[in-house]
């Protein structure tokens, strides 16, 4: 059982590391985050180095980055001079932290750049409509800005709803789309709409 547990944790750490690039961090940093997330107790730098075969410099640098992101915190054990680390195990809060950091690092600079681009064109045209190419360019900037602003607003709403509220919202949207809510999918239960559709199909089926 212990071997299976060890192999399972190692697999999750590897996969989480491979996924790290999708949310803006390097593989080693993601592996350290996964290791601390599944660990049953805080780990010191030596523990992390040993389990991930990382150098001390690499481990220290990525642990500092995880602390800066707010995904990991430093802890101290009484009578032990070593510095230990533990991950935030609240999955919802972890998601919120990652999304906030990605928005700060990636989305907000793009929105700022779009604003600057629009100001540059406005100064050059003196506030006029400008030629066709300029109007086309402005429309594209407006579309980009509207999209990024909308996505940012949606994220704020998701955070405001919280995990419980988003779960209810997902069920509502799933019902509107004709899909059973997550709870029904997991338990194999059918929604009233699905049962009604099934009865209708049964009446129409040839005998």
C-alpha positions as CSV (number, residue, x, y, z in Angstrom):
1,X,0.0,0.0,0.0
2,X,2.8,2.4,0.8
3,X,4.5,1.7,-2.5
4,X,1.2,2.5,-4.3
5,X,0.8,5.7,-2.3
6,X,4.4,6.7,-3.2
7,X,3.9,6.0,-6.9
8,X,0.6,7.8,-7.0
9,X,2.1,10.9,-5.4
10,X,5.1,10.8,-7.7
11,X,2.7,10.6,-10.7
12,X,0.7,13.6,-9.6
13,X,3.8,15.6,-8.9
14,X,5.1,14.9,-12.5
15,X,1.8,15.7,-14.1
16,X,1.3,18.9,-12.1
17,X,4.8,19.9,-13.1
18,X,4.0,19.3,-16.8
19,X,0.9,21.5,-16.4
20,X,2.7,24.3,-14.7
21,X,3.4,26.1,-17.9
22,X,-0.3,26.5,-18.5
23,X,-0.6,28.7,-15.4
24,X,2.6,30.6,-15.8
25,X,5.3,28.9,-13.7
26,X,8.2,26.6,-14.5
27,X,8.1,22.8,-14.1
28,X,10.2,22.6,-11.0
29,X,8.2,25.2,-9.2
30,X,5.0,23.4,-10.1
31,X,6.4,20.0,-8.9
32,X,7.4,21.6,-5.6
33,X,3.9,23.0,-5.2
34,X,2.4,19.6,-5.9
35,X,4.7,17.9,-3.5
36,X,3.9,20.3,-0.7
37,X,0.2,20.1,-1.5
38,X,-0.1,16.3,-1.1
39,X,2.4,16.1,1.8
40,X,0.8,15.2,5.1
41,X,3.1,17.6,7.0
42,X,5.4,20.6,6.3
43,X,8.6,19.8,4.5
44,X,12.0,21.5,4.8
45,X,14.3,22.4,1.9
46,X,16.4,19.2,2.3
47,X,13.2,17.0,2.1
48,X,12.2,18.7,-1.1
49,X,15.7,18.5,-2.6
50,X,15.8,14.8,-1.8
51,X,12.4,13.9,-3.2
52,X,12.7,16.0,-6.4
53,X,16.4,15.6,-7.0
54,X,16.8,19.3,-7.1
55,X,19.8,21.4,-6.2
56,X,19.7,23.7,-3.2
57,X,19.9,26.8,-5.3
58,X,17.0,25.7,-7.5
59,X,14.9,24.6,-4.5
60,X,15.5,27.8,-2.7
61,X,14.7,30.0,-5.7
62,X,11.4,28.2,-6.5
63,X,10.3,28.0,-2.9
64,X,10.7,31.8,-2.6
65,X,8.7,32.2,-5.8
66,X,5.9,30.0,-4.4
67,X,5.9,32.1,-1.2
68,X,5.7,35.3,-3.3
69,X,2.7,33.8,-5.2
70,X,0.9,33.1,-2.0
71,X,0.7,29.4,-2.7
72,X,3.1,28.3,0.0
73,X,4.0,29.7,3.5
74,X,7.0,29.3,5.7
75,X,6.5,27.5,9.0
76,X,8.8,26.8,12.0
77,X,9.0,23.9,14.3
78,X,9.8,24.5,17.9
79,X,13.4,23.6,18.6
80,X,14.2,23.1,15.0
81,X,16.3,25.7,13.2
82,X,15.3,24.5,9.7
83,X,12.8,26.4,7.7
84,X,9.8,24.4,6.7
85,X,7.1,25.0,4.0
86,X,3.5,24.0,3.6
87,X,1.1,24.6,0.8
88,X,-2.4,26.2,0.9
89,X,-4.6,23.1,0.8
90,X,-7.8,25.0,0.1
91,X,-8.3,24.2,-3.6
92,X,-10.7,27.0,-4.2
93,X,-8.4,29.6,-2.6
94,X,-5.5,28.1,-4.5
95,X,-7.3,28.6,-7.8
96,X,-8.2,32.1,-6.9
97,X,-4.6,32.9,-6.0
98,X,-3.3,31.5,-9.3
99,X,-5.8,33.4,-11.3
100,X,-5.2,36.7,-9.5
101,X,-1.5,36.3,-10.0
102,X,-1.8,35.4,-13.7
103,X,-4.1,38.4,-14.3
104,X,-1.7,40.7,-12.5
105,X,1.3,39.4,-14.5
106,X,-0.2,38.8,-17.9
107,X,-3.7,40.3,-18.5
108,X,-3.3,43.7,-16.8
109,X,-0.1,44.6,-18.7
110,X,-1.9,43.8,-22.0
111,X,-4.8,46.0,-21.1
112,X,-2.4,48.8,-20.2
113,X,-0.6,48.4,-23.5
114,X,-3.9,48.6,-25.4
115,X,-4.7,51.8,-23.6
116,X,-1.4,53.2,-24.6
117,X,-1.9,52.1,-28.2
118,X,-5.2,53.9,-28.4
119,X,-3.7,57.1,-26.9
120,X,-0.9,57.0,-29.5
121,X,-3.5,56.8,-32.4
122,X,-5.7,59.5,-30.8
123,X,-2.8,61.9,-30.5
124,X,-1.7,61.3,-34.1
125,X,-5.2,61.9,-35.4
126,X,-6.0,64.8,-33.2
127,X,-9.2,63.1,-32.0
128,X,-10.5,62.6,-35.5
129,X,-11.8,59.3,-37.0
130,X,-8.7,58.9,-39.2
131,X,-8.3,56.9,-42.4
132,X,-9.8,53.5,-43.0
133,X,-6.8,51.6,-41.7
134,X,-6.9,53.5,-38.5
135,X,-10.6,52.9,-37.9
136,X,-10.0,49.2,-38.5
137,X,-7.1,49.2,-36.1
138,X,-9.2,51.0,-33.5
139,X,-12.0,48.4,-33.8
140,X,-9.6,45.6,-33.2
141,X,-8.2,47.3,-30.1
142,X,-11.7,47.8,-28.9
143,X,-12.6,44.2,-29.4
144,X,-9.5,43.1,-27.6
145,X,-10.1,45.4,-24.7
146,X,-13.8,44.4,-24.4
147,X,-12.9,40.8,-24.4
148,X,-10.1,41.1,-21.7
149,X,-12.3,43.4,-19.6
150,X,-15.2,40.9,-19.8
151,X,-13.0,38.0,-18.8
152,X,-11.7,40.0,-15.9
153,X,-15.2,40.8,-14.8
154,X,-16.2,37.2,-15.0
155,X,-13.3,36.2,-12.8
156,X,-14.3,38.8,-10.2
157,X,-17.8,37.3,-10.3
158,X,-16.5,33.8,-9.8
159,X,-14.5,34.9,-6.8
160,X,-17.4,36.8,-5.4
161,X,-19.8,33.8,-5.7
162,X,-17.3,31.5,-4.0
163,X,-17.1,27.7,-4.4
164,X,-20.7,27.1,-3.3
165,X,-22.2,29.8,-5.4
166,X,-20.3,28.8,-8.5
167,X,-21.5,25.2,-8.0
168,X,-25.1,26.4,-8.1
169,X,-24.4,28.6,-11.1
170,X,-22.9,25.6,-12.9
171,X,-26.0,23.6,-12.2
172,X,-28.2,26.4,-13.5
173,X,-26.2,26.8,-16.7
174,X,-26.1,23.1,-17.2
175,X,-29.9,22.9,-16.8
176,X,-30.4,25.7,-19.3
177,X,-28.1,23.9,-21.8
178,X,-30.0,20.6,-21.3
179,X,-27.2,18.9,-19.5
180,X,-27.7,17.3,-16.1
181,X,-26.0,19.1,-13.2
182,X,-22.7,17.7,-11.8
183,X,-24.4,16.0,-8.9
184,X,-26.7,14.1,-11.2
185,X,-23.9,13.1,-13.5
186,X,-21.9,11.7,-10.6
187,X,-24.7,9.8,-9.1
188,X,-26.3,8.6,-12.4
189,X,-29.5,10.4,-11.5
190,X,-31.6,12.1,-14.2
191,X,-32.9,15.6,-14.1
192,X,-36.7,16.1,-14.6
193,X,-36.0,17.5,-18.0
194,X,-34.0,14.4,-18.9
195,X,-36.7,12.0,-17.6
196,X,-39.3,13.9,-19.6
197,X,-37.3,13.6,-22.8
198,X,-36.8,9.9,-22.2
199,X,-40.5,9.4,-21.8
200,X,-41.2,11.4,-25.0
201,X,-38.8,9.2,-27.0
202,X,-40.3,6.1,-25.6
203,X,-43.8,7.1,-26.8
204,X,-42.5,7.8,-30.3
205,X,-40.5,4.6,-30.6
206,X,-42.0,2.0,-33.0
207,X,-43.5,-1.1,-31.5
